[in-house]
Amino acid sequence: MPGFVIRSALARIALAIACCAAVPLQAQGYGDEQSQEEDREAGKVGGRTRIDPYIEISNIANWEISPNSDVVTFTQVAAGVDAAIVGRNNGGTVSIRYERNFAHQSGGRDSDNLTGVARGYASIVPNVLTFEAGALASRTSVDGSGRSVIANLPAGDLTTQIYSLYAGPTLRTRIDTVDVFANYRIGYTRVDGPDVLATNGQSADLFDDSVSHSANIRAGFAPGQGLPVGLGVGAGFYQEDVSNLDQRVRDAFVRADVTVPLASSLALVGGVGLEDVEVSSRDAVRDASGNPVLGSNGRYQTDPASPRVIAYEADGLIWDIGVMWRPSRRTSLEAHFGHRYDSETYYGSFSWRPDRRSSLSIGVYDGIQGFGGRLNNALAALPTDFIVTRDPVTGNITGCVSSLDGSGCLDGLLGSVRSSVFRGRGVVASYSRQVGRMTAGVGAGYDRRKFIGAPGTVLALADGVVDESFYVAANLSGSLGPDATFNLNTYANWFDSAADLGDAFALGTSLSVTKRLWRRLSGRAAVALSMLDADAAPNEVVTASALLGLRYDF
């Protein structure tokens, strides 16, 4: 695969968390306040604050088993902070880590990386107006097709950096018997790294950056408030501007919905409305021979004088029907089927917390967005109180976060970083469980993206291309006595593309042990094995790593 990958970028930005109120993962954008309600209810149980800054120094050895046999050693210096706040009117979690790697060999290359994830909320007016924000910094492996396989290989030629953040207010109030809900969210996402040429000589369709805006409003009343059924009306607007070839997604809708109780915990729900969706872009600058011109960042250079070309449009009637089952505060199910984007659509969610030690969540999504908007939505769907799982050698975030208030996975969202807008469908599931002094978690998912490109432009080559990814991640951590802990991580990712470069598969596992030596000083030892196999590369990339170091928690 060397020659077909993106070289890692030096991470120079600071990842910050602002306080926030949750917006659930729902590509439809019709509005569902359950996730925010659960966050606030969790805060009412009692406030707690945990802030754990730390520094680390480690010696690491990387052995490239295939396709070559080579051992590289370096010293890693890292600093980070893990923090969580759970209160009556605010809550959030942040895990951020910066590391610098110093190569021991004269031909080696130093590198640095910033990784982290954050999500939280704060009440401006308690129970009425809240503000939410979230952020992500992650490394991933990207090849010349624009696909990304989450392989936790050591920083080097196979890695690039992804940054994403969002923020916005949410209003929730009641006027007489009418509940009013409104929110706004702005997001920004960037893929930072030099571009490469694909094997066919064409530039990779690699995402650069985008800005997204999302706004929703709904007013309605529940069953029993003057009528035996609940009624509501709402509207929403979404726009994402992608820098690559000035792509733009614009989606506006209005709709009415009804809730018909069938039992105390079961209801039939449905809605109908009008929607206008449009995807458009410009073409690239062309040279005298008509070939597209690359800009200084390796992406196609946009021609601002070229006309905006419509790649996709749909307007007219939308509808959906479904069921809503909420037998308790610990169990919730919603399932919807309908018509949208001139075709069938389905989406829903299931959340189950049978006790204080376990949690199961499943989400099904469908929507038209760019890479940045999709990632922003996933960040907003994370719980506010969670545990981040990291690879003990590379320090990178691995797969899913775990929480007893719900879980979330980001792996499948990073499965492709093509710049083209797409219709994405998929399912993600995660389960967390505390067993004695151990915590276990597993997450899995499927993501399918059908890309949309305007005819007569460079992006026409991507129109109709389908990328599919499957992923699973598991984690087990616990105590080895009063002064020692362990952490076992395993992940697998499959990527299937209709593009010429074919399929890819990544597999990895790691084990780390931490032993307290003196007060806040602890020793760390870890081993890891990673494999990345792609049809485009003649040989699979297999590496083994070992770490031995010290950590001091302030």
Summary of the structure (lengths in Angstrom):
residues: 554
radius of gyration: 23.7
end to end distance: 41.6
largest distance: 78.6
contacts: 2058
relative contact order: 0.15
helix: 6%
strand: 62%
